[in-house]
Amino acid sequence: MDSIILCAGKGERLKPLTENRPKPMIPIAGKPILQHIIEKVEDLVDNIYIVVKYKKEKIIDYFKDYPKVKFLEQGKIDGTGQAVLTAKDYVDNEFLVINGDIIFEDDLRGFLKYKYAIAVKEVENPENFGVVVLDEENNIVEIQEKPKNPKSNLINAGIYKFDRKIFDLIEKTKISKRGEREITDAIKQLIKEEKVKGIKLEGYWNDVGRPWDVLEANKHLLSKINRDIKGKIEENVVIKGNVVIEENAIIKANSVIEGPAIIKKGAVVGPLAYIRPYTVLMENTFVGNSSEVKASIIMKNTKIPHLSYVGDSIIGENCNFGCNTITANLRFDDKPVKVNIKGKRVESVRKLGIIMGDNVKTGIQVSFMPGVKVGSNCWIGASCLIDRDIESNTFVYKKDELIFKKLNW
């Protein structure tokens, strides 16, 4: 038994987080989405074939020493069907297929007894997904693509069990106007010819497609961690709840950490810093004197030195915040924060700070309004209030007129 994990896509809705990394490499609860998936299947299969394309070197470099992992590059044709077809000459007769951008809890052993099976999940908004209709024996009888009037509240959860017949069906599907070959088209034909079991997922599941999905999944996974303190703890530090502090991390004097939270190796916190629940500080980060971080993911090598506040935000790698950089995360009217996603203004969640790419620097006294996205490689000058998205490779600053008037004493 083998598995195929689909990791070739760009993750457009998650920009700027995906400007320098593929979506499966976004860290959640201290490790990439893809690592969470691999850990769910590595004991069930002989080989794990990861289909890569966009920013493939990031995935290959991270997982190159995993003994069961092998890499296959998707060609010019895009789409999930084409991604599966990439593994045709490598996998066993029966195999699992998993989307590389989902977080899920259910054990997949139940899939192995079926020749054909698809995971389905009950959701409140099925119209945003591929809707699955089951018969009384839980066989799939119909699939609807983002229907206005869905026939059920069960959706395709992105986990499949196939045999080699699926390759023949994929090859017979037409390439769409967008130049993609989708797995759904082949599945629709498969359910006409074979019994395909719909397996209902009972545990947590998240299709990580938008920035707030990342934060929501991060909260859920952090709620499952156990306390594990291995780093250096200086005097008068208060640690409450389930907190992971890895070796070579340092918590300096008079800091407070409230779990659940993860502090990765090489991170430095304090003195007098405040790390609030559902925060992850990745490797070699720094949260300094009198800075506060709440329910956020701070990626590798990012520095938040002093007198700053970061709440409900995702901050990329190699960023540096000037003194008193502040992220707002709540509207006055308590309504969901609006965010630009692929050119459309959409409602997110009640509390959402900023989504920042890599290599961003802020000057002193910079403030961000809720839901703002900042592209990679930006500089933001002192005393700026950022109330709109900033494209990558942009220098933002303002000119204040200083008036000097002679006093006649």
C-alpha positions as CSV (number, residue, x, y, z in Angstrom):
1,M,0.0,0.0,0.0
2,D,1.3,3.4,-1.0
3,S,0.1,7.0,-0.6
4,I,0.1,10.1,-2.8
5,I,0.1,13.5,-1.3
6,L,-0.8,16.4,-3.6
7,C,1.4,19.4,-3.0
8,A,1.9,21.1,-6.4
9,G,-0.6,24.0,-6.0
10,K,0.3,27.7,-5.4
11,G,-2.2,28.5,-2.7
12,E,-3.3,31.8,-4.1
13,R,-5.8,32.6,-1.3
14,L,-3.1,32.4,1.2
15,K,-0.8,35.0,-0.2
16,P,1.5,36.6,1.0
17,L,2.2,33.5,3.1
18,T,2.7,31.4,-0.1
19,E,4.9,33.9,-1.9
20,N,8.0,32.1,-0.8
21,R,6.7,28.7,0.2
22,P,4.1,26.2,-1.0
23,K,0.9,26.0,1.0
24,P,1.7,22.6,2.6
25,M,4.9,24.2,4.1
26,I,3.0,26.8,6.1
27,P,3.7,26.0,9.8
28,I,0.8,25.1,12.1
29,A,1.4,24.2,15.7
30,G,5.1,24.3,15.1
31,K,5.5,22.2,11.9
32,P,4.4,22.3,8.3
33,I,0.9,21.1,7.3
34,L,2.5,18.4,5.2
35,Q,4.4,17.0,8.2
36,H,1.1,16.6,10.1
37,I,-0.2,14.6,7.1
38,I,2.9,12.4,6.7
39,E,2.7,11.5,10.4
40,K,-0.9,10.3,9.9
41,V,0.0,7.9,7.1
42,E,3.7,6.8,7.5
43,D,2.8,3.8,9.6
44,L,0.1,2.6,7.2
45,V,2.0,2.7,3.9
46,D,5.2,1.5,2.3
47,N,5.9,4.6,0.2
48,I,4.8,8.2,0.4
49,Y,4.9,9.9,-3.0
50,I,4.7,13.7,-2.7
51,V,3.7,15.4,-6.0
52,V,5.4,18.8,-6.1
53,K,5.7,21.7,-8.5
54,Y,5.4,25.3,-7.1
55,K,8.4,26.1,-4.8
56,K,9.2,22.4,-4.9
57,E,12.7,22.9,-3.4
58,K,11.2,23.9,-0.1
59,I,9.4,20.6,0.3
60,I,12.2,18.5,-1.1
61,D,14.8,20.1,1.2
62,Y,12.7,19.7,4.3
63,F,11.6,16.0,3.8
64,K,14.6,14.7,1.9
65,D,15.7,12.5,4.8
66,Y,12.3,10.9,5.5
67,P,12.9,7.2,4.6
68,K,9.5,6.5,3.0
69,V,9.2,9.9,1.2
70,K,9.8,10.1,-2.6
71,F,9.2,13.2,-4.8
72,L,7.4,13.4,-8.2
73,E,7.2,16.6,-10.1
74,Q,3.9,17.5,-11.8
75,G,4.3,18.6,-15.4
76,K,2.9,21.5,-17.4
77,I,-0.8,20.5,-16.9
78,D,-2.2,21.6,-13.6
79,G,-5.1,20.1,-11.6
80,T,-5.6,17.4,-8.9
81,G,-6.3,14.7,-11.5
82,Q,-3.0,15.4,-13.3
83,A,-1.2,15.4,-10.0
84,V,-2.5,11.9,-9.2
85,L,-1.7,10.7,-12.7
86,T,1.9,11.8,-12.1
87,A,2.3,8.8,-9.8
88,K,0.9,6.2,-12.3
89,D,4.2,4.4,-12.9
90,Y,5.2,4.3,-9.2
91,V,2.4,3.2,-6.9
92,D,1.0,-0.2,-5.9
93,N,-2.3,-1.5,-7.2
94,E,-4.1,0.1,-4.2
95,F,-3.2,3.5,-2.7
96,L,-4.3,6.5,-0.6
97,V,-4.5,10.0,-2.1
98,I,-4.5,13.0,0.2
99,N,-4.7,16.7,-0.5
100,G,-1.6,18.4,0.9
101,D,-3.4,21.3,2.5
102,I,-5.7,19.6,5.1
103,I,-5.5,19.1,8.8
104,F,-7.4,16.1,10.1
105,E,-7.7,13.9,13.2
106,D,-9.3,10.7,12.0
107,D,-7.3,7.5,11.8
108,L,-7.2,6.3,8.1
109,R,-7.0,2.6,8.8
110,G,-10.7,2.3,8.1
111,F,-10.0,3.3,4.5
112,L,-7.8,0.3,3.8
113,K,-10.5,-2.3,3.8
114,Y,-12.3,-0.6,0.9
115,K,-11.3,-0.8,-2.8
116,Y,-12.7,2.7,-3.4
117,A,-13.5,5.2,-0.7
118,I,-13.7,9.0,-0.2
119,A,-13.7,10.9,3.1
120,V,-16.7,13.1,3.6
121,K,-17.2,15.7,6.3
122,E,-20.4,17.4,7.6
123,V,-20.1,21.2,7.4
124,E,-22.3,24.2,7.8
125,N,-21.4,25.8,4.4
126,P,-21.4,22.9,1.9
127,E,-22.1,25.3,-1.0
128,N,-18.4,26.4,-0.7
129,F,-17.1,22.8,-1.4
130,G,-17.7,19.8,-3.5
131,V,-20.9,18.3,-2.1
132,V,-21.3,14.5,-1.8
133,V,-24.6,12.7,-1.8
134,L,-24.8,9.2,-0.2
135,D,-27.3,6.4,-0.4
136,E,-28.5,4.4,2.6
137,E,-25.5,2.2,2.5
138,N,-23.1,5.2,2.5
139,N,-22.1,4.7,-1.2
140,I,-21.6,7.9,-3.1
141,V,-24.2,8.5,-5.7
142,E,-23.6,12.1,-6.7
143,I,-21.0,14.8,-6.5
144,Q,-22.0,18.5,-6.9
145,E,-19.4,21.2,-7.5
146,K,-20.0,24.2,-5.2
147,P,-23.8,24.1,-5.8
148,K,-26.1,27.0,-4.9
149,N,-28.6,24.5,-3.5
150,P,-26.6,21.6,-2.1
151,K,-28.4,18.2,-1.7
152,S,-26.5,17.4,1.5
153,N,-24.2,19.0,4.0
154,L,-21.5,16.4,3.4
155,I,-18.5,17.6,1.4
156,N,-15.5,15.9,-0.2
157,A,-12.8,16.1,2.5
158,G,-9.8,15.4,0.2
159,I,-8.8,11.9,1.3
160,Y,-9.3,9.0,-1.1
161,K,-8.7,5.3,-1.5
162,F,-8.3,4.1,-5.1
163,D,-6.8,1.4,-7.2
164,R,-5.1,1.7,-10.6
165,K,-8.4,2.0,-12.5
166,I,-8.5,5.7,-11.5
167,F,-5.6,6.4,-13.8
168,D,-7.5,5.2,-16.8
169,L,-10.5,7.3,-15.9
170,I,-8.3,10.4,-15.4
171,E,-6.6,10.0,-18.7
172,K,-10.1,9.9,-20.4
173,T,-11.1,13.2,-18.7
174,K,-10.9,16.4,-20.7
175,I,-8.6,19.2,-19.8
176,S,-10.6,22.3,-18.7
177,K,-10.4,25.8,-20.2
178,R,-8.1,26.7,-17.4
179,G,-5.7,24.0,-18.6
180,E,-6.3,21.7,-15.6
181,R,-7.3,18.1,-15.3
182,E,-9.4,17.6,-12.1
183,I,-9.8,14.4,-10.1
184,T,-13.5,15.1,-9.6
185,D,-14.3,14.4,-13.2
186,A,-12.7,11.0,-12.9
187,I,-14.5,10.3,-9.7
188,K,-17.9,11.1,-11.2
189,Q,-17.3,8.4,-13.8
190,L,-16.0,6.0,-11.1
191,I,-19.2,6.2,-9.1
192,K,-21.1,5.2,-12.2
193,E,-19.1,2.0,-12.6
194,E,-18.1,1.0,-9.1
195,K,-19.3,1.3,-5.5
196,V,-17.4,4.1,-3.9
197,K,-17.8,4.3,-0.1
198,G,-18.3,7.6,1.6
199,I,-16.5,7.5,4.9
200,K,-17.6,10.1,7.4
201,L,-14.9,11.9,9.3
202,E,-15.9,12.3,13.0
203,G,-12.9,14.2,14.2
204,Y,-11.5,17.6,13.5
205,W,-10.9,18.6,9.9
206,N,-9.8,21.8,8.3
207,D,-9.4,22.7,4.6
208,V,-6.6,25.2,5.1
209,G,-7.4,27.7,2.3
210,R,-7.5,31.1,4.0
211,P,-5.3,32.9,6.5
212,W,-7.8,32.6,9.3
213,D,-8.1,28.8,8.6
214,V,-4.4,28.6,9.5
215,L,-5.0,30.3,12.8
216,E,-8.1,28.3,13.6
217,A,-6.2,25.0,12.9
218,N,-3.3,26.3,15.0
219,K,-5.6,26.8,17.9
220,H,-7.1,23.4,17.7
221,L,-3.8,21.6,17.5
222,L,-2.3,23.6,20.3
223,S,-5.3,22.7,22.5
224,K,-4.0,19.0,22.3
225,I,-0.4,19.6,23.4
226,N,1.2,18.6,26.7
227,R,3.5,20.6,28.9
228,D,7.1,20.0,28.1
229,I,9.8,22.5,29.3
230,K,13.3,21.9,28.1
231,G,14.7,25.4,27.4
232,K,16.5,27.8,29.8
233,I,14.2,29.6,32.2
234,E,15.5,32.6,34.1
235,E,14.3,34.0,37.4
236,N,10.7,35.2,38.1
237,V,9.3,33.6,34.9
238,V,5.6,32.6,35.1
239,I,4.5,29.6,32.9
240,K,0.8,28.7,33.0
241,G,-0.9,25.7,31.3
242,N,0.4,23.4,28.6
243,V,3.5,25.1,27.2
244,V,6.2,23.5,25.0
245,I,9.6,25.2,25.3
246,E,12.2,23.4,23.2
247,E,15.9,23.0,24.0
248,N,18.1,26.0,23.4
249,A,15.1,28.4,23.8
250,I,15.6,31.0,26.5
251,I,12.8,32.7,28.5
252,K,14.4,35.7,30.2
253,A,13.5,37.2,33.6
254,N,10.0,38.4,34.5
255,S,8.3,37.1,31.4
256,V,4.9,35.4,31.4
257,I,3.8,32.6,29.1
258,E,0.3,31.3,29.1
259,G,-0.5,28.1,27.3
260,P,-1.2,26.5,25.1
261,A,1.8,27.8,23.4
262,I,4.9,26.5,21.6
263,I,8.4,28.1,21.8
264,K,10.7,26.5,19.3
265,K,14.5,26.0,19.7
266,G,16.6,29.1,19.5
267,A,13.8,31.4,20.3
268,V,14.4,34.1,22.9
269,V,11.6,35.6,25.0
270,G,11.9,38.6,27.3
271,P,12.8,40.1,29.6
272,L,9.3,41.2,30.6
273,A,7.6,39.7,27.6
274,Y,4.0,38.4,27.6
275,I,3.2,35.3,25.4
276,R,-0.5,34.7,25.5
277,P,-2.5,31.5,24.6
278,Y,-2.4,29.9,21.1
279,T,0.9,31.4,20.1
280,V,3.7,29.7,18.3
281,L,7.2,31.2,18.1
282,M,9.2,29.3,15.5
283,E,12.9,28.7,15.5
284,N,15.3,31.7,16.3
285,T,12.5,34.2,16.9
286,F,12.8,37.0,19.4
287,V,10.0,38.7,21.4
288,G,11.7,41.3,23.6
289,N,11.2,43.7,26.4
290,S,7.5,44.5,27.2
291,S,6.3,43.0,23.9
292,E,3.1,41.0,23.8
293,V,2.1,38.3,21.3
294,K,-1.4,36.6,21.4
295,A,-2.9,33.8,19.3
296,S,-0.3,34.3,16.5
297,I,2.2,32.4,14.5
298,I,5.6,34.0,14.3
299,M,7.8,32.3,11.7
300,K,11.6,31.6,11.8
301,N,14.1,34.4,12.5
302,T,11.6,37.1,13.0
303,K,12.3,39.8,15.7
304,I,9.7,41.7,17.7
305,P,12.2,43.4,20.0
306,H,10.3,45.8,22.4
307,L,7.1,47.6,23.3
308,S,5.1,45.9,20.5
309,Y,1.8,44.1,20.3
310,V,0.9,41.3,17.8
311,G,-2.5,39.7,18.1
312,D,-4.3,37.1,15.9
313,S,-1.7,37.4,13.2
314,I,0.6,35.4,11.0
315,I,4.1,36.9,10.6
316,G,6.5,35.5,8.0
317,E,10.2,34.7,8.2
318,N,13.0,37.2,8.7
319,C,10.8,40.1,9.7
320,N,11.9,42.9,12.1
321,F,9.6,45.1,13.9
322,G,10.6,48.6,15.1
323,C,9.8,49.7,18.6
324,N,6.0,50.1,19.3
325,T,4.7,48.3,16.3
326,I,1.1,47.5,16.9
327,T,-1.4,45.3,15.2
328,A,-5.1,46.0,15.6
329,N,-7.3,42.9,15.5
330,L,-10.9,44.0,16.3
331,R,-13.4,46.3,14.6
332,F,-15.4,48.9,16.7
333,D,-18.6,47.3,15.6
334,D,-17.5,43.7,16.5
335,K,-18.3,42.5,13.0
336,P,-16.1,40.1,11.1
337,V,-12.9,41.6,9.8
338,K,-12.8,42.0,6.1
339,V,-9.9,40.7,4.1
340,N,-8.9,40.8,0.4
341,I,-8.8,37.3,-1.1
342,K,-8.0,37.0,-4.8
343,G,-9.4,40.4,-5.5
344,K,-12.6,40.1,-3.5
345,R,-13.4,41.6,-0.1
346,V,-14.6,38.8,2.1
347,E,-15.6,38.5,5.8
348,S,-13.2,36.5,7.9
349,V,-13.6,36.1,11.7
350,R,-14.3,38.5,14.6
351,K,-10.6,38.9,15.6
352,L,-7.9,39.0,12.9
353,G,-4.8,41.0,12.9
354,I,-2.3,41.1,10.0
355,I,-1.0,38.6,7.5
356,M,2.6,39.4,6.7
357,G,5.0,37.8,4.2
358,D,8.8,37.3,4.7
359,N,11.6,39.9,5.0
360,V,9.4,42.8,6.1
361,K,10.8,45.7,8.3
362,T,8.9,48.3,10.2
363,G,10.1,51.5,11.7
364,I,9.1,52.8,15.1
365,Q,5.5,53.6,15.9
366,V,3.9,51.7,13.0
367,S,0.3,50.5,13.4
368,F,-1.7,48.1,11.3
369,M,-5.5,48.0,11.0
370,P,-7.3,44.6,11.2
371,G,-7.1,42.2,8.3
372,V,-4.3,44.0,6.4
373,K,-2.0,41.9,4.3
374,V,1.7,42.9,3.8
375,G,3.6,41.3,1.0
376,S,7.2,40.1,1.3
377,N,10.3,42.3,1.1
378,C,8.6,45.5,2.3
379,W,9.8,48.4,4.3
380,I,7.4,50.5,6.3
381,G,8.6,53.8,7.6
382,A,8.2,55.3,11.0
383,S,4.8,56.5,12.4
384,C,2.8,55.0,9.5
385,L,-0.8,53.8,10.0
386,I,-1.3,51.0,7.5
387,D,-5.0,50.7,6.7
388,R,-4.8,48.8,3.4
389,D,-2.9,45.9,1.8
390,I,0.7,46.4,0.7
391,E,2.1,44.7,-2.4
392,S,5.5,42.9,-2.2
393,N,8.7,44.9,-2.7
394,T,7.2,48.2,-1.6
395,F,8.6,51.0,0.6
396,V,5.9,52.8,2.4
397,Y,6.7,56.1,4.3
398,K,5.2,59.4,5.0
399,K,6.5,63.0,5.0
400,D,5.7,65.1,8.0
401,E,6.3,68.8,7.8
402,L,8.3,70.1,10.7
403,I,7.9,73.7,11.6
404,F,10.6,75.5,13.5
405,K,9.7,78.9,15.0
406,K,12.0,81.1,16.9
407,L,10.9,82.0,20.4
408,N,11.3,85.6,21.4
409,W,12.1,85.3,25.1
